[in-house]
Amino acid sequence: MNLSMGRLDDPADAYEIYRVCAERDTPDIPPLSLESFVARLANPFPGADNEHYLAWLDGRAVGYLSIELPLLDNLDNANVDLTVLPSWRRRGAGRALLDLAVRRVRELGRKHVIAPAMSRHPDGALFATAVDAKPALEEVRSRLDLGTVDQARHAVLLADAWEHAAGYRLILWTGVAPDEIIDDVAYLDGRLNADAPTGELAWEPEKVDAAKVREGELRAARRGRSSYHAGALHGDRLVAWTRIAGDATDPAHAWQNITLVDPEHRGHRLGMLVKLANLAHVRELRPGLEAIDTLNAATNEHMLRINRALGFRALDSVTFWQLTV
Ligand SMILES: CC(C)(COP(=O)(O)OP(=O)(O)OC[C@H]1O[C@@H](n2cnc3c(N)ncnc32)[C@H](O)[C@@H]1OP(=O)(O)O)[C@@H](O)C(=O)NCCC(=O)NCCS
């Protein structure tokens, strides 16, 4: 069997590999359309370089490797995504692509390869163990099924949150944050990795400023992704923030992303308050929405407790493997 590798020239060549593997690993989330996949590659997260490679077995594209190289922080790290078509596994394509990633990471003077593997099928974990990577962080994927949300319970939780949140005001927005609070959004965003558990990952807090926040939202929009935000203001300052985002091609599904409360303002139920407010916000603007998924570190008991109270239920998990090269 003839194995070869090279740079990805046409994103469409990687799409089939992405689609088949995504349907297998997360069968309850429709994969991106080809158009969205191409838009995602053209508009990556800001603050990083990206490289993409394919592996061919007997002339057929069977493996896809993407390497994300942060440029503003985490200069020792590389985020890697590695997938091989299920029917072409155990023929060495995965190992060859990983070797390529390791070679690139060394050339660039970096030290850690970090790669996610979904728990639904054992291949990722068995491969990672075979190549001597270490499980560094486990995140649980939980889902809120909007068809079964207990509205009365949400109303009780909201009233209770307000009782603890006297003196704070709510603010809602979509896409890029208003100018008056965008620096506060950047501050809270930058705190995420300092505050949320990152397990054994060699990941350092990201450097986030208003320009990065703005560019991130503009690129998300170009990828066909809409974002819905709720925050709590103390005076004019944003001290709590949460974000939900969903793709235009899949109006029934969205992701609950970051939720962060400034440490000085914890203990006022602001996390619960902004999450509940944003749920109502997104349901109004995205009426076809049926399910919201979220990822949380398995050890992030505080966030998981809020999510369980809202009705999120654990579905599966993803392990981030780390290889020091
Ligand atoms: C992980 C993945 C890329 C491996 O691709 P692959 O082409 O099968 O990898 P290789 O053929 O090079 O396998 C290398 C070694 O990993 C181990 N391995 C891989 N899959 C395995 C399995 N299902 N059972 C046991 N060992 C396995 C073996 O030791 C194998 O060597 P061997 O076949 O000589 O015994 C592929 O399974 C995949 O796409 N999984 C889903 C995505 C994912 O989880 N990626 C992240 C990995 S950290």
The ligand as a Gaussian input file, in Angstrom:
#p B3LYP/6-31G(d) Opt

LIG

0 1
 C       -6.570000       8.264000      15.927000
 C       -6.576000       7.980000      14.414000
 C       -6.179000       9.249000      13.672000
 C       -5.521000       6.866000      14.111000
 O       -5.452000       6.674000      12.713000
 P       -4.830000       5.318000      12.093000
 O       -4.540000       5.595000      10.668000
 O       -5.698000       4.168000      12.417000
 O       -3.476000       5.187000      12.920000
 P       -2.291000       4.103000      12.686000
 O       -2.728000       3.072000      11.697000
 O       -1.064000       4.871000      12.336000
 O       -2.148000       3.459000      14.139000
 C       -0.981000       3.609000      14.927000
 C       -1.072000       2.728000      16.160000
 O       -2.089000       3.200000      17.060000
 C       -2.672000       2.063000      17.758000
 N       -4.106000       1.979000      17.431000
 C       -4.808000       2.800000      16.619000
 N       -6.114000       2.437000      16.591000
 C       -6.210000       1.344000      17.381000
 C       -7.287000       0.483000      17.756000
 N       -8.543000       0.695000      17.287000
 N       -7.023000      -0.559000      18.587000
 C       -5.791000      -0.767000      19.060000
 N       -4.729000       0.007000      18.739000
 C       -4.940000       1.044000      17.912000
 C       -1.924000       0.843000      17.252000
 O       -0.832000       0.616000      18.106000
 C       -1.470000       1.308000      15.876000
 O       -0.354000       0.604000      15.402000
 P       -0.570000      -0.858000      14.718000
 O       -1.731000      -0.774000      13.790000
 O        0.741000      -1.120000      14.057000
 O       -0.858000      -1.782000      15.843000
 C       -7.943000       7.477000      13.946000
 O       -8.341000       6.380000      14.751000
 C       -9.026000       8.515000      14.047000
 O       -9.228000       9.293000      13.104000
 N       -9.771000       8.582000      15.219000
 C      -10.772000       9.607000      15.428000
 C      -10.145000      10.982000      15.609000
 C       -9.277000      11.080000      16.848000
 O       -9.647000      10.620000      17.914000
 N       -8.123000      11.753000      16.692000
 C       -7.269000      12.165000      17.794000
 C       -6.250000      11.179000      18.195000
 S       -5.310000      11.821000      19.578000

